[in-house]
């Protein structure tokens, strides 16, 4: 297959799936990862794709938002490792805010039975996982529920977070980087995330390395607002060191 043919097929896959990643494309086309990176660079220069960490998304798709099933299946092993590492950040008999996100939901599912904490969340999937936990005092934040993420948003949610002060917020993001900060596709969800950050003494971001360098439509904070980033070993050591120099601790699980 000639390069133009391969690039046309890469563009089709990106438009159908919302994004493509370098390693999967290299395996599918039986070429090196460097060849795929050159293809993505050419498509980026042509304005057809926008390169992100580990792959690319269709140009102009800053609002792309995968559904829950896709989020759960993407980087599943990495998310499990991140969730296990996050268990060490739980405040003993303290209070936590659990943001809406697949990695945070994995943390909720991994909470040991002996854990005794107060948990606040606006995520219906996370609340469902915690509803029968014997040691957790669960507070469900209400509001309009977005079908895409099953998360409560808008005025009720914002008022609820304005009335509490938690020890830790376990935060999710669709994209994070030093220049562009913390981003997500939806403005209403961004507002609730911003309120959750303001309601906590400590901010712990749980995000797999595939989200590094991604930029979405709605910005809800700076990376320097985060006290601790727990990610996976796919984040390059140089990138982790740059984040730490800016003041955010990094754990690569």
HELIX and SHEET records of a PDB file:
HELIX    1   1 UNK A    3  UNK A   17  1                                  15    
HELIX    2   2 UNK A   22  UNK A   29  1                                   8    
HELIX    3   3 UNK A   33  UNK A   45  1                                  13    
HELIX    4   4 UNK A   68  UNK A   73  1                                   6    
HELIX    5   5 UNK A   76  UNK A   86  1                                  11    
HELIX    6   6 UNK A   87  UNK A   89  5                                   3    
HELIX    7   7 UNK A  102  UNK A  110  1                                   9    
HELIX    8   8 UNK A  124  UNK A  130  1                                   7    
HELIX    9   9 UNK A  155  UNK A  162  1                                   8    
HELIX   10  10 UNK A  187  UNK A  198  1                                  12    
HELIX   11  11 UNK A  209  UNK A  211  5                                   3    
HELIX   12  12 UNK A  223  UNK A  225  5                                   3    
HELIX   13  13 UNK A  237  UNK A  245  1                                   9    
SHEET    1   A 3 UNK A  20  UNK A  21  0                                        
SHEET    2   A 3 UNK A  55  UNK A  58 -1                                        
SHEET    3   A 3 UNK A  49  UNK A  52 -1                                        
SHEET    1   B 7 UNK A 136  UNK A 140  0                                        
SHEET    2   B 7 UNK A 117  UNK A 121  1                                        
SHEET    3   B 7 UNK A  95  UNK A  98  1                                        
SHEET    4   B 7 UNK A 166  UNK A 171  1                                        
SHEET    5   B 7 UNK A 200  UNK A 206  1                                        
SHEET    6   B 7 UNK A 228  UNK A 231  1                                        
SHEET    7   B 7 UNK A 249  UNK A 252  1                                        
SHEET    1   C 2 UNK A 144  UNK A 146  0                                        
SHEET    2   C 2 UNK A 151  UNK A 153 -1                                        
SHEET    1   D 3 UNK A 175  UNK A 177  0                                        
SHEET    2   D 3 UNK A 181  UNK A 184 -1                                        
SHEET    3   D 3 UNK A 218  UNK A 221 -1                                        
END                                                                             
